[in-house]
């Protein structure tokens, strides 16, 4: 069975964000799986985009070619109940459309999100990379699952730094911020570590 992959691109008030980072990730995915190289910007231009006002997720589904592009209204959601979940076998190094193994980690819980720990090290949340906050700045685990586009952008801008974060280190930090292509660090989507559910 061949894999399908996705990209979720921020489209706000008539503007696409970080397209070059999405293109780079698509290129790496296509190269790894022997797929045709796709020009993301040219394909998006072919699809009618929403009104100039509003916040949307542009979801691109692809394999050897673009299979679907859709615009979905998007809104930010606060995190109220976040649990820590151990998953030593989990692997999500490419942005597969099939997220079944990830979804199983939160199935049957009432969590808004989860912090995934693999072999004793913090990785990601369910749909986000993580940024840990202290008085000394912002830090993201070097043991991430998925190389997120926003994560890479913030590393390139030196807003965040990579470090090893073990499960036992979590409470050395005051807050955990959630970032992805749709969520910026300044959007303040976070949870205080003291509120995490063990």
N, C-alpha and C positions, 0 to 999 in steps of 0.2 A: 504494500500500500504506500503510495507516494504521500509525502507530507504537504500540508498547506501552511502558509505563514501569514502573519498579519503585521501591519503597522498602524498605530493610532496616532494621528497627527492633529495637533492643536490648530483649530481654525477659529479665529476670534476677530469680529468686526471687519471681516473681509480680508484677513491676512493669515497666511500659513506660517507656522513657526518651526524653525530648526529643520527645514527640509533637507539640508545637506547632511545632517546627522542621520536622518532616516534613510537617505540614499546610501550612505556608507554602510549602515547595518544591513540593508538589503543586498548590497554588493557582496559583503562578506558571507551572507547566508547563501546567495546564489553560487558563489565560488565553492563553498564547502560542499554543497549538494549537487554541483554540476548542472545548475539551471541557467537558463538564458538571463543575461543581464538586462534589467528593466530600467528605463528612464522614468523615474517617479514623477517628476514635474510635468513632463509632456503628457503622461497618462492622466494626471489629475486635471490638467487644462481641458481635457475632452469632456469632463463631467460638469454639468451645471452646478454651481455652488450656491449656497443659501444667500439670504439677504446680507447686506453689508454690516448689519447690526446683529449681534448675538454671538453665543459661545457654542461651538460644535466640536465633536470628535469626528475627524475624517478617518474612517476605518477602511483600510486597503487590505484586500484578501488576494494572495498571489501564490503561485507555484512557478511553473515555467513561463507564465505570463500573468498579467493582471486578470483576476477572475471577477472581482467586484469592488466597487468604490461606493461608499455611502456616507452621508453626513447625519450624525445623530446629535440632537440637542444634549448639552452637557452642563452639569452643575456640580459644584464642589460639595462634598459631604464631610462633616466632622466625624472624628473617631471617638466613640464613647466606650466601647468594649473591645479591647485588643488582647488576644491571648498569645502565649509563647508555645510553639509547636515544634517538636522534634521530628525531623524527617531526613534521616541519613541517606536514604536511597534516591531522593528527589534530584531531578536533572532538568533544567530549563534554560540551557545556554543559548538556544535560538528561540525566536518568538513564534512558536508553533500556534496554529489556530486551535489545535486540540489541547485544552488545558485540564483535561479530566483528572490527571494525577494531582494537580495543584488544588482543584476544587474539592477533592476528597479530603484534603487536610482541614477544611473548614466545615465540611458537611456534618450536620447533626449538632452543631454548636449555635449559640446566639451571638457570636462575635461579629463585630463590624469588619474586623481584619485580623490578621495573624502576623507574628514575627516568626519566621521560619529559621530554625537552628539545624545545621547539618554538621555532624561530627564535632559538636561542641562549639562551632563558630556561627555567628549571626550571618544570615544571607540577605534575604529580601522580605518584603511583605507580599501579600497575595497578588496585587497589581502594581506594586511600587518598589522602587529602591528606597533605602533608608538613609537618613542623615541624623547622626547623634550629636546632641548639643551639650557643650560645657561652656564655662566662662572663657575657655581658651579657643573656642571656635566651633566649626562644623566638621564632622568626621563621618565618612561612609565606609562600610565594611569592604575590605579587599576580597572577601570571600562571597561576593555577590553571586546570584544565580544568573540573572540576565543583564547583559551590558546595556543599560538604559541610555536613551539619547539625552535626557535631561541630566542624568548623572554625569555623562561624559562632558556635556557642555559646561557644567559647574566645575568639574575638575580642570577643564581647559582654561576657564576664567579664574582659577585658583580661589573660588569661593568656598569649596570644600576640599578636604584632604582624605586620602585613603589611609586606612589603618586596619590592623587585625582587631576584631572585636569578638571576644569569646562570650558565650552565654553568661558566664559568671561576671563579666565586665559590664553588663547592661546597666546595672544600677549605679555605676560610677558616673553615668550621664543623667542630666536632668530631664531632657525631652528627647523624643524620637520624632523626627519630621518625615513625612511621606512625600516623595517626589516621583513624578513620571512625566511623560510628554505633555500631559494635561495640567499637571500641578506644579507650580513654581514654589521655590523655597519660601518666598515672601507671602504665599497664600496662607501660611500658618495652619496647615493641616498637620496636626501633631497630637501626641499623647504624652503626658508626663509619665516617666518610667515608674513612679510609685503607684500609678493606676493600672499597670499591666496585670493581667490575670495569669497566674502561674498554673 
